[in-house]
Amino acid sequence: MKPYQKTLLSSLIIASVSACQTQVKIAPTTEVVKLQQAALSSQLGYDLVESLTVEVGPRLAGSPKDIIAVNWAMNKLTSLGFDRVYKEPVQVPIWERGEANARILSPVEQPLVITALGEVLQHRAVEYRLK
């Protein structure tokens, strides 16, 4: 390698390493500060969450309520003035909550209220006895 090539290569390495370690602080513009203050003083975020949870309610992916939630979002974003609101086609596996039941057998038999919380493989009836 020729001497000028070594000098050029070492200069490029030093410049790139020093550029990586330079911290640039950008002061927020007045527009950014105004947007931030407007967002922090607005009730809109809470209103959106309330609207979704009250008007649509709980929804599992791929369920009929999921479709209602997508339509809710389309309508809400359009009403808020967003000019480019699109639906994207997606494939979502449908999950349906299975049946779950349990009961206490001893000292006095009584039912327990339980629910499935996620993907649970179907098992044959199993009795768990505590000793």
N, C-alpha and C positions, 0 to 999 in steps of 0.2 A: 504494500500500500504506500502510495506517495505521501510525503510529509503534509502537503496541503489537504489531502483527503482525510488524513488523521485529524488535522486541526478542524476541518469542517465537520466531521462526524462527532468529535468530542464537543464542539460548540453546540451542535443540534441536540445532543443528549443533555447537556447542562441546561440549555434553554427550555427543553421540554419538561425536565424535572422541576425546575424553578417555577415554571408556569403552572404546574399541577398544585403547587403548594401556596399559590397566591390566593388569598381570600378577598373576594370582591363583595363589598357591602353596598347594596342598592337601597337608597332611601325610597320609601313608598311615595308615590305621587299623590297629589291631592284627590284625584279620582279614586284611587285605591282606598285611601283613608275614608272617603265619603261612602263608598260601597260597604266597607267593613262596618262603619258606624250604623249605616242603614240596616244591614243584616242583623247586627247585634240588638238593635232596638225594635226590630220587627217581630210580630207574632206569627208571621206566615209559616215558618217551619212547624210550629206546634199545630197550627190550623190544618196543615197538610196531613200530619200524622193522625190527628183526630178525625179528619174526614175519611182517610183510608181505613182506619180501624172501625169507625162507626158505620160508614156507608157500605163498605165491602166486607169487613170482618176477617176472620182467620181464613187462610187459603193455603192449600197444599199445591205444590207444583203439578201442573197437568190436570187439576180439578176444575170443575165449572167455575168456582170462585176465582181461580187464577185468570180465567178469561175475563171475568168481570173486573178484576183488578187492572188488567192491561187496558181495558176500555176506559176505566176510571182515570188512569194515568194519561192516556191520550187526550181525553176531554179536559182534564185539569190543566195539563201543560199548554194546550191550545188556548184555554180561557185565560191563562196567565200571560198570553202574548208571545209565546215561543212560535216562531214561524217555520221551523223545520222539525216537526215531530213525526217520527216514522215507527212503524212496527217492523220488527225483523222476524222472519220465520225461524222457529227453533223446534228442536225435537226434545221433549222432556219425558223421561220415564214416569209413568203414573204410579203413584204409591197409594194404596188404600189401607187404612187402618184395619188390622185384623181384630178378631174377637179375643178378649182376654178376660179371664175370670179367676177368682181365688176365694178360698174360704178357710176359716180357722176350724180345725176339727176337734180340738180339745183344749180346755176342759169342757167348754160348751161350744157346739158348732154354730158358726155365724159367718155370713158372707163378708168379703172384703171388697172395697171399691178400688180397682186398679185400671191402668190404661197402658197401652203400648206406646213407647216413646220414639221408636225408630224402626229400622229394618230388623225385624225379628223373624227368624226362620220358624216355620210352623213345626211345633213339637207335639208329640202325642201327650196325652194327659200324664202329668208327673205329680206325685204327691211328695211334698217336702215335710218331713216330720222333725220337729225340734225336740231334743231330749234334754 
